[in-house]
Amino acid sequence: MPVLDLQPPGFMDSDELRLFAESARRFLADHADTAETRRWRDQGHVSPEAWRKAGEAGLLGLSIPAEYGGAGADFRFEVVLMEQLGLQHALNFAIPLHNAVVAPYIVSFGTEAQKRRWLPRAASGEAILAIAMTEPGAGSDLQAMKTTAVRRGDDYVLNGQKTFISNGAHASLIIVAAKTDRDAGGRGISLFLVDTRDRPGFSRGRLLDKLGQEGRDTAELFFEDMVVPEDCLLGGIEGRGFAMMMEKLPQERLVIAWQAMAMMECALEMTVAYVRERQAFGRAVIDFQNSQFKLAEAKTSATVAKVFLHHCTERLIEGGLDPATASMAKYWTTEAQARLIDECLQLFGGYGYMLEYPIAEMYKDARGYRIYGGTSEIMKLLIARTLV
């Protein structure tokens, strides 16, 4: 029985979801075992071949409509996949970013031509997706971005720089946020579907050397007089980019929260298994009251987080997840993740400090969750706005 023996709510309890969970579990066991995930960390990215295999296995494009090559499923299936990635300690495989963060922009806002061009490739793994919002001088403050897209005849000319872009080193399609009107604030931001293949003026910087999540390629992107045709403008209308991002950020933050939750569950499972076997002073570590109390706290924290995330997920599916509640989910779950993994690592003793143990990798990986997608401080600010 799983350590987190929580009965799923009715909307998450179906034979179809269970079959999908088993299919995802088998795929990850075969293609994301410990040796493979360590190889990803060593090389700094997941191989394109793994993306194609995931596409063949039906793990990509879950929420893409069937008419564009996807599964036509809803966000529940994204949740199940994130849970399986977490339990396999394979969250460096940024499928949730590809599936549940980037692809929905094209599904919701793309023209028919844009959908037919890119969504089948995203579902098959032929195209790896990324989104480029953050800049060296503009993180959570998206309106402060300096990247520009200037209209020139039937084209746009992009100039600027993006940083901390996940999947940035290998993505073949990147949604780039740029200002088409520098004097209009948020209303001057537009989004562009940038095909990175053989595109003059586009270059990628080095893989960024991160504290954790080494298997998830994160890069700087540079645009220097890069010419893109007008049909790359997402939705075909200028000035809608900021509104598009504001509409999609609640789901992005819920995606981050669910990945944090999945890592919490994995850490708890591994820790309970370890303390049951590990001996100290002639007793199993789990037999000490301190161990039991720490694990009881951890299980309670994880259970509370999961119940709340199920609530948020149901609201998202019904179309009612507001930005403040999504911010609560992202803020609370990632902070709980940090505390839980820290306590779990402590129960491993000296071995918890060794990188050959997944708990040590999780300790590093977890730190980024409180930063990207909006820092904990930004989440508190958004929540506080509902009170004043």
N, C-alpha and C positions, 0 to 999 in steps of 0.2 A: 504494500500500500504506500502511495506517495506520502512524504512527510507532511506536505500541505494538502491534507485530505479534505478539500473544500468541494462540496457539491456544486457543480456549475448551475447558474440560473437557467430557467427554461429556455430562453432564447439562444443559449450557448450549448444546449444539450440535444444533439441529434445524431442519428446514425451516420449521416453524411459528414458531419464534422469529425466524428470519431474515425471514420475511414480515411479522411484526409490527413488527420493527425498521424495515423499509422503509416500512411504513404510517405509523409514528410520525414517521420522518424527513420524509416528504412533508408531513404535517400541520404540523409545526413550521416547515418551510421556507415554507409558505404563510401561516401564522398567527402566527409568532413570529420574523419576520425582524428585522434590526437596528433598523429604524425603529419597529417595534411594541414591541420590548423596551425601547427608549429611552422610548417613550411611557409604558409601564408605570412606569418609574422616575420620570418627570416627574410623573405623576398620583398615584403612591404605591400603585398596586394594579393587578392584572390585571382587565380588564373582565368583568362577568358574561357578556357575550356570548361571550367567549373560552372561558369554562367550559362554556357550552352547546354550543359548536361541538366542544369536546373530547369532550363526552358523545356527541354525534352521531357522532363519528369512532371511538367505541369505546375511548377512552383513559381513561375514568373507570370506576371499579368493576371493575377487572380481577380482583380477588380476591373479589368479591362473587358468591355462587352464582347460577347462571342463573335459578333460580326466583324470585329477587328482582330481576331485571333486569340483573345483572352478567354478566361474561364467564366466570365460573367457572374462571378461570385460577389459577396458583399464583405464588409470589413471584418466580420466574424472569422473568416478564413485567414485573413491577415494576422489576426490575433493568435490563432492556432499555430500558424507558421512561426511567429515570433516566439511563442512558448517552446516549440520544438528546437528552434535555433538556440535558445537560451539553455535548455536542458542538455543539449549536445556541446555546450560551451563553444558555439560557432557563430556568435553574434558579430564577429569581424566580417562575416559574409553579409554585405550591406543590401540584401534583398529587400528588407522593409523600406529602405530609402528609395530604391528603384520602383518597388511595387506600390507602396502606400503613401509616398510623399511626392515623387516626381510625376509618375504616370497620371495621377488624378488631375494635374494641371491640363494635360492634353485632352483627357477624357471630358473634362468639364468646360474648357475654354477654347479648345482647338477648332479650327475650321475643319470641314469634312476632308479636305485634301490633306491637312496636317495629320488628322487622325489616321487616314489610310496609309500615309507614308511611314509614320513612326510607331504606331501602336502594335502592329504585327511583329515588327522587329524587336520591340521591347518584350513582347510575350515569348518570343523564341529564344531570346538571349543574344541575338545577333547585334542588338544595340544595348549598351549599358548606359543608364541614365544618371544624370547629376543635375543639381540646381546650384547656380552661383549667385548668391545674394551678398555675402559678407565681403567687405573690403578691409584693407589694412587700417583705414581711418574711420570705418563705419561698420560696427558689429551689429548690436541690437537696434541701433538707430538707422533704420533702413533709408529714411528720407535724406540722410546725410551722404548717400553714395555719390561718387564722382564719375563713375563710368558713364559714358555718353554714347548715344546712337543718333547720328545726324543724318537726316534724309538727304540723299543725293540722287536725283532722278528716280529710277525704279529700285534703288538700293538704299541700304543704311550703312554707315561707316561707324564701326565700334572702336572706341578707345577707352582704355582703363585697365584696372587690375582687380582680381578677386583673390581671396585667400581662404584657407581652411576649408577647401571644397572636397567633401567626401566623394569618392569615385572619380575625383578630378583627374587622376593620372591616366585613367583608361576609358573614361566615358566617351562614347562616340556621339552622343547627343547631350548637350548641356543647355538647360534653360537659363539664360543670362538676363539679369535685371539691369536695366540701363535707363538713363534719363534721356527722353526724347524732347523734353522741355526743361531746361535747367532752372527756370524761374517759377515753375508751377508747384514746387514741393512734391508731395506724394502724388498729386495728379499729373505730374510730368514723368512718372516712371512707367516704362513698358517692359514687357517680357519678350525675349527672342529665342526661338528654337535654333540653336547653333550646331550645325553639323561640323564636327571637329576634324573630319578626314580631309587631308589635302587642302586646307584652307589657309591661304596666305594671310599673314598678319596675326595668326593665332599661335601661341606657344604656351607650353606648360613649364613651370618651374620644377625644381627638385621635389622629390617626396619629402614632406615635412617630417622632421624627427620628433615624434610625439612621446609623451610620457607613457601612454598605453595605446590599445587598439592598433598595434603595429601592423596587423594584417589588413587593415582597412586603408586603402590608399587615399591620402589626403595631400592636396597639392595647391600651389599657387597657379593662377591662370593670367595670361597677359593678352591684351587685345591692342594691336597697334595698326591703325588704319585698316582694320579687318572689314572687308566688304561682304555683306550678307544681303540676299535679295529680299524684297518687301514681303514675299510670302512666308518669310521666317518670323514675322511679327505674330506672336501668339494671339489668336482670335481675330487678327486682321484690323484691330483698332488701337490706335495709340492712346497712352495715358491710363490704361486700365490695370497696369501691372501691380500697383500698390493694393488696389481693391482685391485683385486676385490673390495676392499673398495673404492679405488679412483674412480672406475667406478660407484659405487652406491651412493657415497656421494652427488652428485648434486641432485638426487631425494630425498634423506633424507632431505637435506636442504630445498627443495621446500615443502616437507611435513610439516616441522616445520613452514615455512612461511605461508602456508595455514591455519594451526591451529591458528597461531597468527591473521590472517585475520578474521577467524571465530569468535574469541574472541572479536576482535574489533567491528564486526558487532553486536554481542550480546550486548556488552556494550553500543553501540550507541542506539540500540532499547530500552533497558531498561531505559536509561537516558532520552530519549525524552518522553517516557511514564510517567516517574516520574515527570519531570518538567512541564508537561502539567497539572498534578493533584495537585502538591504541591503549596500551597499559601504562599506568603510573602508580607507583607504590603498591603494586600487586593488584590493582583494580583497573577496570575499564574506565577511561576518562569520563564517560557518560554517567558513571555511578556517583560522581561527586555532585553535591548539591549545587555548587556554583555553575557547573556545566549545564545542569538541568534548568536552572533559572535563566541563564543566558539564552539557551535554546528556546525556552518558553517565551521569552521576550521577542526573540527573532521570529518565531512562528506566529505570534500574535501580530507583530508589525506587518509581516508578509500577508497574513490573512486580511487584515484591515485594508491594506493597499489593493489587494486583488478584488475585494468586494466593491471598493470604490471605483476601480477601473472597469469592472463589469457594468456598473451604473453608468459611467461615462460612455462606454461603448454602446449601450442600449440607446442613450440619448443621441449619440452620433448617428446611428443607423436610422433613428426616427427624424433626424434633421434638426435636433434641438440642443446640440452641444455648443454652449456659448463660450466665448474666449476666456472669461474669468474661471469657469469650471475646468476647462482644459488646462489653464495655468495652474490651478490647484493640483490637478492630477500630475502634471509634470514636476512641479515644485516638490510636492509632498513625497511622491514615490521615489524621486532621485535622491532626496535627502535621506529617506528611509533606507534606500539601497546602500548608501555610503556607510551608514551606521551598522547595518546588518552584516555587510561583508567585512568590516573592520572587526566586529565581534567574532565572526566565524574564523577569520584568520588567526585571531588570538588563541582559539581553541586548538589550532594546529600546532601551537608552540613554535619552536625554531623551524620546523618544516614549512610552516606557513610563509616564512620569509624567503623560501627558495623558489625560484622561478620555474622549476620543473613541476611544481604543484599548481594546478589550475587556479586555486584560491588566490595565489599571489598575482597571477595574470588578471584575475577579476578585480583585485584591489586596484591595480593600475587602470584597467579599462573603465572602471566605474567613475573615475574622477571627472571624465569629460562630460558625463551626462548632466551634471549640474551647470554646465557652461553652454553647450551648443543648443540650438533651438530656442534660445533665450535663457539668460542666466537665472538663477534662483531669485536674485534681486529684482530683475525685470518682471518675473512672474509675480512677486509680491506687490510690485507697483500696479500691475494690471488687476490683481485681486482687490487691492486697496481702493481703486477707482470706483468699485461698486459700493463703497462705504461712505464716500464723501460727496 
